[in-house]
């Protein structure tokens, strides 16, 4: 299992909407995440900076990378593009974080 940490960037005033949309996460999106080896997925918000911090464990990096090309994932990116910083393809601007400590 690979642990991944990353950050994304929410537009000001969109925290409640972001949380609402994730509380109503589509069942097919949950299924896709699991089918591509994603587990123990959490996202945290720093409300002072609107920076989102994500944590995810994946079974296989290559399998996880293929999740980006699924129809449901592309639909999710389009759905979220109005409330967060995105790239030209509507994927979220995402910065990987360097792991510096882990206690098991």
GILINDA-V482271 format. One line per field, one symbol per residue. phi: phi as a letter, one per 20 degrees, with the letter a starting at -180 (. if undefined). psi: psi as a letter, one per 20 degrees, with the letter a starting at -180 (. if undefined). Layout:
phi = ???
psi = ???
//
This chain:
phi = .deccbcccefgmdfffgfgfffdgggffgffgffdneblecccdeffdmeeddcbdcfbffffgfffefffffffgffefecbfcegemfffcdfdefcabdd
psi = ppppqrqroqqpjjgggggghhhkpphhgggggghjjpqlpqpqpoihikpppqpqpqhpgggghihhjqghghgggghihijrprrhjjqqpppqqppippp.
//
